[in-house]
Amino acid sequence: MTIRIALVEDDEDDADTLSSFISKFFNSDHSKFSIIRFNNGDDFLEKYSAQINLIFMDIEMPGTNGMASAQKLRKIAPETPLIFSTRLSQFASIGYNVDALGYLLKPLNYHAFVIPMRKAVKHIASRSTVTLTLCTNGRDEFVSSARIKFVEVRGHILYYHIDDEKWKIWGSLKSASEQLYDAGFILCNRYCLVNPQWIDSINGNTLTIGSDTVTISRNKKKKLLKTLLQYHES
């Protein structure tokens, strides 16, 4: 999924520094993140969208300061990850009143940035689910992607491994991949999509998901391992 990041910062140099840190964290892969910049808290609150996954908020800003903006934010978005930045260390303790994941003390430092950033990405990944409507046994069922371990295709039939069951659904793996893209599912071969949170181990060209084993094709392995490493490092 692409993580949508709001950067609320009135200082251009600090905004540029945070943008460079974010780019470095994701290895400059812009398919994994996008940044929306705001100059102050009032502008951010006016244009806030539920599509935003992560917020960096400066505390000392003209108009409505970062702390007051965060208090207003929590009334409409109680769980969106929030990281403060400030030149004043005494603001750190009150940041937890609005459930901030952490704070960055200016001048900004990349190594200090990485710690709350990893926490934020992990938080986002744990909540990055989509809901699918699957027709099984003649009726539509709503299924959270978090319950799906992997999806395999045989002919024109998809087999969704959900909890301890296997659901048989007519469809294509391409359509399933598009539906599960934002949930972070990984294509491990031309016939199978896997949910990284269910992968127990990888041994050679085989991965284990509970009592099931799935083959990793040679041309998919490098990308799969990279994606899986980023998933666990976050």
C-alpha positions as semicolon CSV with decimal commas, in nm:
position;residue;x (nm);y (nm);z (nm)
1;M;0,000;0,000;0,000
2;T;0,100;0,365;-0,041
3;I;0,129;0,539;0,295
4;R;-0,016;0,890;0,273
5;I;0,177;1,124;0,502
6;A;0,069;1,472;0,613
7;L;0,361;1,701;0,696
8;V;0,239;1,998;0,902
9;E;0,539;2,230;0,932
10;D;0,578;2,607;0,885
11;D;0,959;2,598;0,860
12;E;1,059;2,512;0,502
13;D;1,403;2,379;0,599
14;D;1,258;2,144;0,861
15;A;0,987;2,034;0,616
16;D;1,252;1,958;0,354
17;T;1,457;1,766;0,611
18;L;1,162;1,551;0,717
19;S;1,073;1,486;0,353
20;S;1,429;1,365;0,288
21;F;1,416;1,141;0,598
22;I;1,090;0,985;0,479
23;S;1,232;0,927;0,131
24;K;1,546;0,769;0,278
25;F;1,338;0,545;0,507
26;F;1,148;0,405;0,208
27;N;1,462;0,389;-0,010
28;S;1,315;0,665;-0,231
29;D;1,045;0,423;-0,352
30;H;0,756;0,661;-0,417
31;S;0,515;0,374;-0,471
32;K;0,531;0,324;-0,094
33;F;0,463;0,678;0,023
34;S;0,326;1,017;-0,071
35;I;0,363;1,345;0,118
36;I;0,111;1,627;0,152
37;R;0,256;1,944;0,304
38;F;0,069;2,200;0,513
39;N;0,211;2,528;0,644
40;N;0,000;2,543;0,960
41;G;-0,251;2,356;1,171
42;D;-0,553;2,553;1,051
43;D;-0,486;2,469;0,687
44;F;-0,431;2,103;0,778
45;L;-0,757;2,074;0,975
46;E;-0,953;2,246;0,698
47;K;-0,822;2,007;0,432
48;Y;-0,788;1,694;0,646
49;S;-0,883;1,369;0,473
50;A;-0,947;1,028;0,625
51;Q;-0,715;0,891;0,354
52;I;-0,414;1,024;0,550
53;N;-0,228;0,739;0,725
54;L;0,039;0,929;0,920
55;I;0,088;1,285;1,047
56;F;0,405;1,477;1,136
57;M;0,307;1,787;1,332
58;D;0,527;2,077;1,438
59;I;0,418;2,216;1,774
60;E;0,532;2,578;1,745
61;M;0,337;2,722;1,453
62;P;0,153;3,048;1,386
63;G;-0,222;3,042;1,433
64;T;-0,348;2,721;1,592
65;N;-0,037;2,551;1,729
66;G;0,040;2,182;1,684
67;M;-0,087;2,071;2,022
68;A;-0,423;2,247;1,983
69;S;-0,448;2,115;1,626
70;A;-0,383;1,762;1,752
71;Q;-0,657;1,795;2,013
72;K;-0,905;1,894;1,741
73;L;-0,774;1,616;1,517
74;R;-0,839;1,350;1,782
75;K;-1,210;1,434;1,778
76;I;-1,234;1,321;1,415
77;A;-0,937;1,081;1,386
78;P;-0,867;0,918;1,724
79;E;-0,626;0,652;1,594
80;T;-0,427;0,809;1,306
81;P;-0,055;0,786;1,399
82;L;0,085;1,124;1,502
83;I;0,447;1,227;1,555
84;F;0,533;1,571;1,692
85;S;0,841;1,779;1,620
86;T;0,954;2,058;1,850
87;R;1,251;2,263;1,969
88;L;1,127;2,246;2,327
89;S;1,176;1,913;2,508
90;Q;0,914;2,001;2,775
91;F;0,641;1,945;2,515
92;A;0,728;1,574;2,494
93;S;0,534;1,468;2,804
94;I;0,210;1,645;2,710
95;G;0,225;1,493;2,363
96;Y;0,094;1,168;2,507
97;N;-0,231;1,342;2,602
98;V;-0,327;1,314;2,235
99;D;-0,179;0,965;2,192
100;A;0,125;1,078;1,994
101;L;0,356;0,792;1,895
102;G;0,656;1,007;1,980
103;Y;0,827;1,337;1,921
104;L;1,130;1,458;1,731
105;L;1,352;1,716;1,893
106;K;1,494;1,981;1,661
107;P;1,746;2,003;1,505
108;L;1,615;1,691;1,339
109;N;1,824;1,373;1,342
110;Y;1,765;1,074;1,111
111;H;1,847;0,805;1,368
112;A;1,601;0,958;1,615
113;F;1,343;0,979;1,335
114;V;1,365;0,608;1,250
115;I;1,240;0,486;1,592
116;P;0,891;0,647;1,589
117;M;0,872;0,601;1,211
118;R;0,905;0,224;1,246
119;K;0,638;0,226;1,516
120;A;0,408;0,426;1,288
121;V;0,454;0,196;0,988
122;K;0,393;-0,111;1,205
123;H;0,078;0,051;1,344
124;I;-0,045;0,130;0,993
125;A;0,035;-0,222;0,866
126;S;-0,159;-0,381;1,152
127;R;-0,466;-0,182;1,048
128;S;-0,421;-0,196;0,671
129;T;-0,710;-0,422;0,590
130;V;-0,973;-0,424;0,322
131;T;-1,313;-0,585;0,328
132;L;-1,404;-0,820;0,045
133;T;-1,749;-0,936;-0,059
134;L;-1,722;-1,304;-0,149
135;C;-2,009;-1,508;-0,283
136;T;-2,002;-1,855;-0,127
137;N;-2,277;-2,114;-0,085
138;G;-2,515;-1,887;-0,276
139;R;-2,479;-1,584;-0,050
140;D;-2,254;-1,283;-0,015
141;E;-2,017;-1,280;0,282
142;F;-1,813;-0,983;0,404
143;V;-1,456;-1,091;0,485
144;S;-1,170;-0,890;0,633
145;S;-0,842;-0,937;0,445
146;A;-0,673;-0,998;0,783
147;R;-0,848;-1,338;0,797
148;I;-0,719;-1,446;0,454
149;K;-0,395;-1,645;0,472
150;F;-0,345;-1,687;0,098
151;V;-0,534;-1,710;-0,229
152;E;-0,457;-1,964;-0,503
153;V;-0,606;-2,006;-0,847
154;R;-0,677;-2,323;-1,042
155;G;-0,830;-2,263;-1,381
156;H;-1,099;-2,002;-1,328
157;I;-1,154;-2,088;-0,962
158;L;-1,001;-1,901;-0,668
159;Y;-0,945;-2,077;-0,338
160;Y;-0,939;-1,837;-0,044
161;H;-0,773;-1,989;0,262
162;I;-0,967;-1,814;0,537
163;D;-0,906;-1,905;0,902
164;D;-0,912;-2,286;0,889
165;E;-1,141;-2,308;0,588
166;K;-1,100;-2,299;0,209
167;W;-1,358;-2,100;0,017
168;K;-1,416;-2,174;-0,353
169;I;-1,490;-1,858;-0,554
170;W;-1,516;-1,800;-0,929
171;G;-1,274;-1,531;-1,046
172;S;-0,923;-1,440;-1,156
173;L;-0,606;-1,393;-0,952
174;K;-0,560;-1,054;-1,119
175;S;-0,889;-0,926;-0,979
176;A;-0,807;-1,071;-0,635
177;S;-0,465;-0,902;-0,647
178;E;-0,625;-0,565;-0,726
179;Q;-0,873;-0,604;-0,439
180;L;-0,602;-0,704;-0,191
181;Y;-0,334;-0,457;-0,306
182;D;-0,385;-0,209;-0,020
183;A;-0,373;-0,494;0,233
184;G;-0,015;-0,573;0,128
185;F;-0,065;-0,919;-0,021
186;I;0,240;-1,054;-0,207
187;L;0,244;-1,251;-0,533
188;C;0,476;-1,546;-0,471
189;N;0,409;-1,724;-0,801
190;R;0,171;-1,679;-1,092
191;Y;-0,092;-1,885;-0,914
192;C;-0,080;-1,760;-0,555
193;L;-0,110;-1,445;-0,339
194;V;-0,001;-1,457;0,024
195;N;-0,073;-1,242;0,328
196;P;0,269;-1,159;0,484
197;Q;0,131;-1,157;0,838
198;W;0,055;-1,530;0,809
199;I;0,394;-1,645;0,674
200;D;0,570;-1,858;0,935
201;S;0,897;-1,934;0,757
202;I;1,080;-1,953;0,424
203;N;1,299;-2,247;0,333
204;G;1,463;-2,225;-0,008
205;N;1,186;-2,181;-0,262
206;T;0,908;-2,277;-0,024
207;L;0,721;-2,072;0,233
208;T;0,516;-2,213;0,520
209;I;0,176;-2,082;0,626
210;G;0,049;-2,291;0,916
211;S;0,018;-2,647;0,788
212;D;0,035;-2,535;0,422
213;T;0,340;-2,487;0,201
214;V;0,353;-2,263;-0,104
215;T;0,616;-2,256;-0,378
216;I;0,802;-1,932;-0,455
217;S;0,884;-1,887;-0,821
218;R;1,242;-1,786;-0,903
219;N;1,148;-1,455;-1,067
220;K;0,926;-1,355;-0,771
221;K;1,160;-1,450;-0,486
222;K;1,380;-1,140;-0,474
223;K;1,087;-0,898;-0,462
224;L;0,899;-1,116;-0,213
225;L;1,197;-1,133;0,025
226;K;1,250;-0,757;0,002
227;T;0,882;-0,686;0,072
228;L;0,875;-0,934;0,359
229;L;1,190;-0,785;0,513
230;Q;1,043;-0,435;0,500
231;Y;0,722;-0,569;0,655
232;H;0,902;-0,719;0,956
233;E;1,148;-0,431;0,998
234;S;0,860;-0,192;1,029
